[in-house]
Amino acid sequence: MSESILTEEEIDTLLDGVSNGDLKPGVAAIDPTVSVFDFNQQHNIIVSRLPKIEIIFDEYIKGVRNKLTRVYKKEVDVQLAYLHTRRFSDYQQNLPNPSNLNLVSISPFNQVGLIILDSKILYILVDQYFGGTGDLTGRVETKAFSPIELKMSEQFVNQVLDEWKLAWEGTSPMLLDVIGREDNPDVVQLLGNNDVILQAVFQVGFNGNYGEFQVAIPYSILESLREKLIPESSKKQGADDGVWRDALAKEISTSQVSLSSSIDNLSITLQELIELSPGDVVPIDMPESICLFVEGLPIFEGRLGAFNGMNAIEIERAYSHTRPVKTAKNYTPQSGERG
């Protein structure tokens, strides 16, 4: 390994400080060149592309709120925290461990999704069951869920899945059935690492105490339903405004957009991070396919290769909401070697 950026004495001091608690986490100075990520921005983009999705989720929230209020015989607050699209590998790495993961089949699309409950909502449900208020101040974080928590999670999941079916009936039947349960997110591999999911996070509140549950489904399902998720009024208006649309499309075609992709994501320890220095090699797994994002939304899928002596991505598939794109004929795919 090449010369370290930190001296041995500096490394020892840093590790000792982290171990004995002398180094307390603080608020880092904000780099003015760094933009804060706003989940509402993606929410608004998804809603603008698929307007009826907002109506469906509004109906779903109303149904879940009414169902839980009837079951627990007290007012329950349910809100949509955010909608988000992301690669499955990124999504999986950010799941808490342990998690109450419920694998669900999605009919009639022959796909699999997830319903996930966080530990807070499970604690609140159990506390409510035994006559408590759901106060989280006395909660003790554990590494495993108790039998009563698992039983309450099963009942809760069935309740929210019933409302999911009702919310989608008017647009396209979508039935979610539990086919398995896990508490370790590392063993769940229902999609390829570069496949894109839609993550919908909901907050549930009892007496001002909030927990979360989330629904994750393959984004390809929404692609297949795109025509049904656009109101008829929008379609007719688009047909009547052909001249305006063409003029607007001409202007938009010259706009600059951000095109990005990610090859792999790694998790390393603090010790490994400290020991990294210029010249070190970090091995990665070369994926079979790479997703291309435009302004954070999945648009294309392709393979990493070379073109005219430069690294390149050959586009193999365009998502249904994009126009067909021709690929270079003399594109040369790379071998699957790791570097």
Sine and cosine of phi, psi and omega as CSV:
sin_phi,cos_phi,sin_psi,cos_psi,sin_omega,cos_omega
0.00,0.00,0.65,-0.76,-0.03,-1.00
-0.95,0.32,0.05,-1.00,-0.10,-1.00
-0.86,0.51,0.74,-0.67,-0.05,-1.00
-0.96,0.28,0.52,-0.86,0.03,-1.00
-0.93,0.36,-0.58,0.81,0.02,-1.00
-0.98,-0.21,0.51,-0.86,0.09,-1.00
-0.97,0.23,0.28,-0.96,0.01,-1.00
-0.87,0.50,-0.63,0.78,0.01,-1.00
-0.90,0.43,-0.65,0.76,0.02,-1.00
-0.92,0.40,-0.63,0.78,0.02,-1.00
-0.90,0.43,-0.72,0.70,0.00,-1.00
-0.88,0.47,-0.67,0.74,0.00,-1.00
-0.90,0.45,-0.67,0.74,0.00,-1.00
-0.90,0.43,-0.72,0.70,-0.01,-1.00
-0.91,0.41,-0.64,0.77,0.04,-1.00
-0.90,0.44,-0.65,0.76,-0.01,-1.00
-0.91,0.42,-0.62,0.78,0.04,-1.00
-0.93,0.37,-0.65,0.76,-0.06,-1.00
-0.93,0.37,-0.71,0.71,-0.08,-1.00
-1.00,-0.03,0.02,1.00,0.09,-1.00
1.00,0.07,0.08,1.00,0.00,-1.00
-0.92,0.40,-0.53,0.85,0.01,-1.00
-1.00,-0.03,0.94,-0.34,0.00,-1.00
-0.99,-0.12,0.66,-0.75,0.05,-1.00
-0.90,0.43,0.68,-0.73,0.01,-1.00
-0.81,-0.58,-0.11,-0.99,0.01,-1.00
-1.00,-0.05,0.89,-0.46,-0.03,-1.00
-0.96,0.26,0.49,-0.87,0.06,-1.00
-0.91,0.41,0.65,-0.76,-0.06,-1.00
-1.00,0.06,0.83,-0.55,0.05,-1.00
-0.95,0.31,0.84,-0.54,-0.04,-1.00
-0.89,0.45,-0.28,0.96,0.01,-1.00
-1.00,0.05,-0.12,0.99,-0.03,-1.00
-0.99,-0.15,0.75,-0.66,0.01,-1.00
-1.00,-0.10,0.66,-0.75,0.07,-1.00
-0.97,0.25,0.74,-0.67,-0.01,-1.00
-0.97,0.24,0.78,-0.63,-0.01,-1.00
-0.94,-0.34,0.93,-0.37,0.00,-1.00
-0.88,0.47,-0.52,0.85,0.00,-1.00
-0.90,0.44,-0.44,0.90,0.02,-1.00
-0.90,0.44,-0.73,0.68,0.05,-1.00
-0.91,0.42,-0.62,0.78,0.05,-1.00
-0.81,0.58,-0.75,0.66,-0.04,-1.00
-0.91,0.40,-0.59,0.81,0.02,-1.00
-0.90,0.43,-0.72,0.70,0.00,-1.00
-0.88,0.47,-0.71,0.71,-0.02,-1.00
-0.90,0.44,-0.62,0.78,-0.01,-1.00
-0.92,0.38,-0.54,0.84,0.00,-1.00
-0.98,0.18,-0.58,0.81,-0.05,-1.00
-0.77,-0.64,0.98,0.21,-0.16,-0.99
-0.83,0.55,-0.59,0.81,-0.08,-1.00
-0.95,0.31,-0.23,0.97,0.00,-1.00
-0.90,0.44,-0.55,0.84,0.02,-1.00
-0.92,0.38,-0.63,0.77,0.03,-1.00
-0.90,0.43,-0.67,0.74,-0.01,-1.00
-0.89,0.46,-0.71,0.71,-0.02,-1.00
-0.94,0.33,-0.52,0.86,0.10,-1.00
-0.89,0.45,-0.69,0.72,0.04,-1.00
-0.90,0.43,-0.63,0.78,0.00,-1.00
-0.90,0.43,-0.71,0.70,0.01,-1.00
-0.88,0.48,-0.69,0.72,0.01,-1.00
-0.89,0.46,-0.67,0.74,0.00,-1.00
-0.91,0.42,-0.70,0.72,0.01,-1.00
-0.90,0.43,-0.67,0.75,0.00,-1.00
-0.87,0.50,-0.73,0.69,-0.01,-1.00
-0.92,0.39,-0.64,0.77,0.00,-1.00
-0.89,0.45,-0.76,0.65,-0.03,-1.00
-0.92,0.40,-0.57,0.82,0.04,-1.00
-0.90,0.44,-0.64,0.77,0.04,-1.00
-0.92,0.38,-0.69,0.72,-0.07,-1.00
-0.92,0.39,-0.71,0.71,-0.10,-1.00
-0.99,-0.10,-0.03,1.00,0.11,-0.99
0.84,0.54,0.60,0.80,0.11,-0.99
-0.38,-0.92,0.36,-0.93,-0.06,-1.00
-0.91,0.41,0.79,-0.61,0.01,-1.00
-0.87,-0.49,0.75,-0.67,0.01,-1.00
-0.99,-0.13,0.77,-0.63,0.03,-1.00
-0.78,-0.63,0.78,-0.63,-0.02,-1.00
-0.69,-0.72,0.49,-0.87,0.14,-0.99
-1.00,0.07,0.91,-0.41,-0.01,-1.00
-0.95,0.30,-0.77,0.64,0.05,-1.00
-0.16,-0.99,0.37,-0.93,0.19,-0.98
-0.95,-0.31,0.63,-0.77,-0.11,-0.99
-0.48,-0.88,0.66,-0.75,0.14,-0.99
-0.94,-0.33,0.65,-0.76,0.01,-1.00
-0.32,-0.95,0.32,-0.95,0.07,-1.00
-0.90,0.43,0.56,-0.83,-0.04,-1.00
-0.89,0.46,-0.60,0.80,0.00,-1.00
-0.89,0.46,-0.66,0.75,0.04,-1.00
-0.92,0.40,-0.67,0.75,0.00,-1.00
-0.89,0.46,-0.71,0.70,-0.05,-1.00
-0.90,0.43,-0.64,0.77,-0.03,-1.00
-0.92,0.40,-0.38,0.92,-0.05,-1.00
-0.99,-0.14,0.09,1.00,0.06,-1.00
-0.98,0.22,0.66,-0.75,0.04,-1.00
-0.93,0.37,0.48,-0.87,0.01,-1.00
-0.80,-0.59,0.90,-0.43,0.15,0.99
-0.99,0.12,0.35,-0.94,0.10,-1.00
-0.75,-0.66,0.50,-0.86,0.11,-0.99
-1.00,-0.01,1.00,-0.01,-0.08,-1.00
-0.99,-0.16,0.78,-0.62,0.03,-1.00
-0.89,-0.45,0.92,-0.38,0.03,-1.00
-0.98,0.18,0.74,-0.67,-0.04,-1.00
-0.79,-0.61,0.65,-0.76,0.16,-0.99
-0.99,0.15,0.57,-0.82,-0.04,-1.00
-0.89,-0.46,0.96,-0.26,-0.01,-1.00
-0.98,-0.21,0.56,-0.83,0.08,1.00
-1.00,-0.09,0.48,0.88,-0.13,-0.99
-1.00,-0.01,-0.08,1.00,0.03,-1.00
0.82,0.57,0.70,0.71,0.02,-1.00
-0.77,-0.64,0.11,-0.99,-0.04,-1.00
-0.81,-0.59,0.63,-0.78,0.04,-1.00
-0.73,-0.69,-0.20,-0.98,-0.05,-1.00
-0.70,-0.71,0.61,-0.79,0.25,-0.97
-0.88,-0.48,0.85,-0.52,-0.11,-0.99
-0.84,-0.55,0.74,-0.67,0.07,-1.00
-0.93,-0.37,0.72,-0.70,0.06,-1.00
-0.99,0.11,0.22,-0.98,-0.08,-1.00
-0.91,0.41,-0.46,0.89,-0.01,-1.00
-0.91,0.41,-0.71,0.70,-0.03,-1.00
-0.92,0.40,-0.57,0.82,0.04,-1.00
-0.92,0.39,-0.66,0.75,0.03,-1.00
-0.88,0.47,-0.69,0.72,-0.01,-1.00
-0.89,0.46,-0.69,0.73,-0.02,-1.00
-0.88,0.47,-0.69,0.73,0.00,-1.00
-0.92,0.38,-0.68,0.73,0.00,-1.00
-0.89,0.46,-0.64,0.77,0.06,-1.00
-0.89,0.45,-0.66,0.76,-0.03,-1.00
-0.87,0.50,-0.60,0.80,-0.02,-1.00
-1.00,-0.06,0.29,0.96,0.12,-0.99
1.00,-0.01,0.12,0.99,0.01,-1.00
-0.99,0.12,-0.05,-1.00,-0.01,-1.00
-0.98,-0.18,-0.12,0.99,-0.06,-1.00
1.00,0.08,0.28,0.96,-0.02,-1.00
-0.89,0.45,0.82,-0.57,-0.09,-1.00
-1.00,0.07,-0.09,1.00,-0.08,-1.00
-0.92,0.40,-0.46,0.89,-0.02,-1.00
-1.00,-0.10,0.14,0.99,-0.06,-1.00
-0.96,0.28,0.68,-0.73,0.06,-1.00
-0.92,-0.40,0.84,-0.54,-0.02,-1.00
-0.94,0.35,0.77,-0.64,0.02,-1.00
-0.85,-0.52,0.27,-0.96,-0.02,-1.00
-1.00,-0.06,-0.11,0.99,0.01,-1.00
-0.61,-0.79,0.48,-0.88,0.00,-1.00
-1.00,0.01,0.62,-0.78,0.00,-1.00
-0.97,0.23,0.31,-0.95,0.04,-1.00
-0.84,0.54,-0.63,0.78,0.00,-1.00
-0.93,0.37,-0.58,0.82,0.06,-1.00
-0.91,0.41,-0.65,0.76,0.02,-1.00
-0.91,0.41,-0.62,0.79,0.03,-1.00
-0.92,0.40,-0.69,0.72,0.01,-1.00
-0.92,0.40,-0.58,0.81,0.02,-1.00
-0.92,0.40,-0.62,0.78,0.02,-1.00
-0.88,0.48,-0.71,0.70,0.01,-1.00
-0.91,0.42,-0.69,0.73,-0.03,-1.00
-0.89,0.45,-0.71,0.71,-0.01,-1.00
-0.88,0.48,-0.68,0.73,0.02,-1.00
-0.88,0.48,-0.60,0.80,0.00,-1.00
-0.92,0.40,-0.71,0.71,-0.04,-1.00
-0.96,0.27,-0.45,0.90,0.04,-1.00
-0.95,0.30,-0.56,0.83,0.07,-1.00
-0.86,0.50,-0.67,0.74,-0.01,-1.00
-0.95,0.31,-0.51,0.86,0.07,-1.00
-0.87,0.49,-0.70,0.71,0.02,-1.00
-0.87,0.50,-0.71,0.71,-0.03,-1.00
-0.92,0.40,-0.61,0.79,-0.04,-1.00
-0.92,0.40,-0.52,0.85,-0.06,-1.00
-1.00,-0.05,-0.16,0.99,-0.10,-0.99
-0.85,0.53,-0.65,0.76,-0.06,-1.00
-0.96,0.30,-0.27,0.96,-0.03,-1.00
-0.96,-0.29,-0.85,0.53,0.04,-1.00
-0.31,-0.95,0.84,-0.55,-0.02,-1.00
-0.80,0.60,0.77,-0.64,0.04,-1.00
-0.62,-0.78,0.95,-0.30,-0.07,-1.00
-0.96,-0.28,0.81,-0.58,0.04,-1.00
-0.94,-0.33,0.83,-0.55,0.02,-1.00
-0.83,-0.56,0.72,-0.69,0.01,-1.00
-0.94,0.35,0.79,-0.61,0.00,-1.00
-0.88,-0.48,-0.07,1.00,0.01,-1.00
0.04,-1.00,0.31,-0.95,0.01,-1.00
-0.70,-0.71,0.60,-0.80,0.02,-1.00
-0.64,-0.76,0.36,-0.93,0.12,-0.99
-0.87,-0.49,-0.05,1.00,0.02,-1.00
-0.90,-0.43,0.94,-0.35,-0.05,-1.00
-0.90,0.44,-0.34,0.94,-0.05,-1.00
-0.93,0.38,-0.39,0.92,-0.06,-1.00
-1.00,-0.05,-0.06,1.00,-0.02,-1.00
-1.00,-0.02,0.88,-0.48,0.01,-1.00
-0.68,-0.73,0.95,0.30,-0.06,-1.00
-1.00,0.01,-0.21,0.98,0.03,-1.00
-0.67,-0.74,0.25,-0.97,0.12,-0.99
-0.94,0.34,0.41,-0.91,-0.06,-1.00
-0.83,0.56,-0.55,0.84,-0.06,-1.00
-0.99,-0.14,-0.01,1.00,0.09,-1.00
-0.94,0.35,0.51,-0.86,-0.10,-1.00
-0.97,-0.24,0.66,-0.75,0.04,-1.00
-0.88,-0.48,0.38,-0.92,0.20,-0.98
-0.98,-0.18,0.83,-0.56,0.00,-1.00
-0.94,-0.34,0.87,-0.49,0.06,-1.00
-0.92,-0.40,0.89,-0.46,-0.05,-1.00
-0.96,-0.30,0.79,-0.62,-0.03,-1.00
-0.88,-0.48,0.64,-0.77,0.08,-1.00
-0.97,-0.23,0.72,-0.69,-0.01,-1.00
-0.86,-0.52,0.81,-0.59,-0.07,-1.00
-0.85,-0.52,0.74,-0.67,0.14,-0.99
-0.88,-0.47,0.88,-0.47,0.05,-1.00
0.82,0.58,0.60,0.80,0.02,-1.00
0.99,0.15,0.04,1.00,0.05,-1.00
-0.97,-0.23,0.83,-0.55,-0.16,-0.99
-0.90,-0.44,0.65,-0.76,0.20,-0.98
-0.80,-0.61,0.01,-1.00,-0.06,-1.00
-0.75,-0.66,0.51,-0.86,0.28,-0.96
-0.70,-0.71,0.41,-0.91,-0.04,-1.00
-0.65,-0.76,0.47,-0.88,0.05,-1.00
-0.90,-0.44,0.78,-0.63,0.01,-1.00
-0.82,-0.58,0.86,-0.52,0.01,-1.00
-0.76,-0.65,0.45,-0.89,0.03,-1.00
-0.86,0.51,0.71,-0.71,0.00,-1.00
-0.90,0.43,-0.41,0.91,-0.01,-1.00
-0.88,0.47,-0.43,0.90,0.05,-1.00
-0.90,0.43,-0.68,0.73,0.02,-1.00
-0.92,0.40,-0.55,0.83,0.06,-1.00
-0.87,0.50,-0.70,0.71,-0.03,-1.00
-0.93,0.38,-0.35,0.94,-0.02,-1.00
-0.97,-0.25,0.20,0.98,-0.15,-0.99
-0.82,0.57,-0.70,0.72,-0.02,-1.00
-0.89,0.46,-0.56,0.83,0.00,-1.00
-0.98,0.20,-0.32,0.95,-0.03,-1.00
-1.00,-0.08,0.11,0.99,0.10,-1.00
-0.93,-0.36,0.86,-0.52,-0.03,-1.00
-0.85,0.52,0.53,-0.85,0.02,-1.00
-0.86,0.51,-0.57,0.82,0.00,-1.00
-0.88,0.47,-0.59,0.81,0.02,-1.00
-0.94,0.35,-0.61,0.79,0.01,-1.00
-0.91,0.42,-0.69,0.72,-0.02,-1.00
-0.91,0.40,-0.67,0.75,0.01,-1.00
-0.88,0.47,-0.63,0.78,0.02,-1.00
-0.90,0.43,-0.59,0.81,0.00,-1.00
-0.94,0.35,-0.56,0.83,-0.04,-1.00
-0.98,0.19,-0.33,0.94,-0.10,-1.00
-0.95,-0.32,0.70,0.72,-0.07,-1.00
-0.87,0.49,-0.69,0.72,-0.04,-1.00
-0.91,0.42,-0.71,0.70,0.02,-1.00
-0.89,0.45,-0.64,0.77,-0.01,-1.00
-0.90,0.44,-0.67,0.74,-0.01,-1.00
-0.91,0.42,-0.66,0.76,0.01,-1.00
-0.91,0.40,-0.66,0.75,0.01,-1.00
-0.92,0.40,-0.65,0.76,0.00,-1.00
-0.88,0.47,-0.60,0.80,0.01,-1.00
-0.90,0.44,-0.65,0.76,0.01,-1.00
-0.94,0.33,-0.67,0.74,-0.04,-1.00
-0.92,0.40,-0.52,0.85,-0.06,-1.00
-0.88,0.48,-0.33,0.94,0.01,-1.00
-1.00,-0.09,0.00,1.00,-0.01,-1.00
-0.95,0.31,0.51,-0.86,0.04,-1.00
-1.00,0.00,0.75,-0.66,0.05,-1.00
-0.79,-0.61,0.35,-0.94,-0.01,-1.00
-1.00,-0.08,0.85,-0.52,0.04,-1.00
-0.95,-0.32,0.82,-0.57,-0.08,-1.00
-0.64,-0.77,0.32,-0.95,0.07,-1.00
-0.45,-0.89,0.27,-0.96,0.01,-1.00
-0.68,-0.73,0.76,-0.65,-0.02,-1.00
-0.99,0.10,-0.71,0.71,-0.06,-1.00
-0.33,-0.94,0.35,-0.94,0.08,-1.00
-0.79,-0.61,0.69,-0.72,-0.04,-1.00
-0.83,-0.56,0.47,-0.88,0.15,-0.99
-0.89,-0.46,0.79,-0.62,0.02,-1.00
-0.77,-0.64,0.31,-0.95,0.01,-1.00
-0.99,0.15,0.27,-0.96,0.05,-1.00
-0.88,0.48,-0.61,0.79,0.02,-1.00
-0.88,0.48,-0.70,0.71,0.01,-1.00
-0.90,0.43,-0.61,0.80,0.02,-1.00
-0.90,0.44,-0.68,0.73,-0.02,-1.00
-0.89,0.45,-0.58,0.81,-0.08,-1.00
-0.99,0.17,-0.16,0.99,0.02,-1.00
-0.94,0.34,0.62,-0.78,0.03,-1.00
-0.49,-0.87,0.27,-0.96,-0.01,-1.00
-0.81,0.59,0.73,-0.68,0.00,-1.00
0.98,-0.21,-0.29,0.96,0.05,-1.00
-0.93,0.36,0.47,-0.88,0.00,-1.00
-0.92,-0.39,0.79,-0.61,0.04,-1.00
-0.96,-0.29,0.94,-0.34,-0.02,-1.00
-0.94,0.34,0.59,-0.81,0.04,-1.00
-0.74,-0.68,0.33,-0.95,0.11,-0.99
-1.00,-0.02,0.84,-0.55,-0.01,-1.00
-0.99,0.16,0.91,-0.42,-0.05,-1.00
-0.95,0.31,0.41,-0.91,0.04,-1.00
-0.94,0.33,-0.54,0.84,0.02,-1.00
-0.68,-0.73,0.41,-0.91,-0.02,-1.00
-0.79,-0.62,0.72,-0.70,0.02,-1.00
-1.00,-0.03,0.74,-0.68,0.07,-1.00
-0.98,-0.19,0.76,-0.65,-0.03,-1.00
-0.93,-0.36,0.68,-0.74,0.15,-0.99
-0.92,-0.38,0.90,-0.43,-0.07,-1.00
0.79,0.61,0.61,0.79,0.09,-1.00
1.00,0.03,-0.08,1.00,-0.01,-1.00
-0.96,-0.29,0.63,-0.77,-0.02,-1.00
-0.94,0.35,0.79,-0.61,-0.03,-1.00
-0.84,-0.54,-0.73,0.69,-0.05,-1.00
-0.77,-0.64,0.32,-0.95,0.13,-0.99
-0.73,-0.68,0.67,-0.74,-0.06,-1.00
-0.38,-0.92,-0.17,-0.98,-0.01,-1.00
-0.89,-0.46,0.58,-0.82,0.05,-1.00
-0.98,0.19,0.70,-0.72,0.00,-1.00
-0.34,-0.94,-0.48,-0.87,-0.01,-1.00
-0.70,-0.72,0.54,-0.84,0.00,-1.00
-0.51,-0.86,0.84,-0.54,-0.01,-1.00
0.81,0.59,0.65,0.76,0.05,-1.00
0.98,0.21,0.18,0.98,-0.01,-1.00
-0.82,-0.58,0.47,-0.88,0.12,-0.99
-0.89,0.46,0.62,-0.79,-0.07,-1.00
-0.47,-0.88,0.23,-0.97,0.08,-1.00
-0.84,-0.54,0.85,-0.53,0.08,-1.00
-0.99,0.10,0.85,-0.52,-0.01,-1.00
-0.98,0.21,0.87,-0.50,-0.02,-1.00
-0.97,-0.23,-0.46,0.89,-0.06,-1.00
-0.54,-0.84,0.73,-0.68,0.09,-1.00
-0.95,-0.31,0.75,-0.66,0.04,-1.00
-0.88,0.48,0.43,-0.90,-0.21,-0.98
-0.87,0.49,-0.35,0.94,-0.04,-1.00
-1.00,0.05,0.08,1.00,0.01,-1.00
-0.94,-0.35,0.34,-0.94,0.10,-1.00
-0.97,0.22,0.47,-0.88,0.04,-1.00
-0.87,0.49,0.61,-0.79,-0.01,-1.00
-0.83,-0.56,0.76,-0.64,0.03,-1.00
-0.98,0.18,0.64,-0.77,0.01,-1.00
-0.98,-0.22,0.36,-0.93,-0.02,-1.00
-0.91,0.41,0.71,-0.70,-0.04,-1.00
-0.95,0.31,-0.52,0.86,-0.06,-1.00
-0.99,-0.13,0.47,0.88,0.05,-1.00
-0.93,0.37,0.71,-0.70,-0.03,-1.00
-0.91,-0.41,0.96,-0.27,0.01,-1.00
-0.90,0.44,0.53,-0.85,0.08,-1.00
-0.99,0.15,0.34,-0.94,0.12,-0.99
-0.96,0.28,0.19,-0.98,-0.04,-1.00
-1.00,0.09,0.37,0.93,-0.03,-1.00
-0.94,0.34,0.53,-0.85,0.07,-1.00
-0.99,-0.15,0.57,-0.82,0.00,-1.00
-0.84,-0.54,0.00,0.00,0.00,0.00
